[in-house]
Amino acid sequence: QSALTQPPSASGSPGQSVTISCTGTSSDVGGYNYVSWYQQHPGKAPKVMIYEVSKRPSGVPDRFSGSKSGNTASLTVSGLQAEDEADYYCSSYAGSNNFVFGSGTKVTVL
Amino acid sequence: EEQLAESGGALVQPGGSLRLSCAASGFTFSNYAMNWVRQAPGKGLEWVSAIGGRGTSTYYADSVKGRFTISRDNSMNMVYLQMNTLRAEDTAVYYCAKEVQWPRGRFDPWGQGTLVTVSS
């Protein structure tokens, strides 16, 4: 199972928006509405920010939103704040009781 | 508060074995599938294995199938990962994570991770 494709990096100034893409295939991202997004700060464990494409767990700011079109999912962070600087990973159910993660995107707040 | 705590990481020689443990607290452990996810140094996340709430269903990534075995003890709120025939490419931080509703892929929470280094 190949990793989902994410851009290595993305950046924006405080208050701006940044969108990260996550491209898979019809066997994973395109085949199921089970895409999640994780935020990981250096040396820390990942934290779920979005699940089932666009749902936000309680406690996650509504600045974080998710969507999907075909085989590509997207995470948008609006109103960027300094604490949003982190690595972001998408994941998707890939059928046959397997999961696949994305390659990761480093978000920099300029 | 839901918490997970991994242990058991160590330096091991290629071909060796190691068992990782994950202690859970703050939720009804037997109601949830549990997962292991790893992260090689400086690299991305890789899903490794999962086990159903009752422990009768187990799943593995192709990269570890036949070498790793996941198990759980619901009386102790523990999940384990037995790793055999270890290779250099198994070097990683290993996280355990609760699956909120299998197989929807919402891993929450995660433990702090335990480092496995495979090297001679």
Interface residues (C-beta under 8 A of the other chain):
Chain A: Q1 A3 Y34 V35 S36 Y38 Q40 A45 P46 K47 V48 Y51 E52 P57 Y89 S91 S92 Y93 N97 N98 F99 V100 F101 G102 S103 G104
Chain B: N35 V37 G44 L45 E46 W47 A50 S57 Y59 A61 D62 Y95 V100 P103 R104 G105 R106 F107 D108 P109 W110 G111 Q112 G113
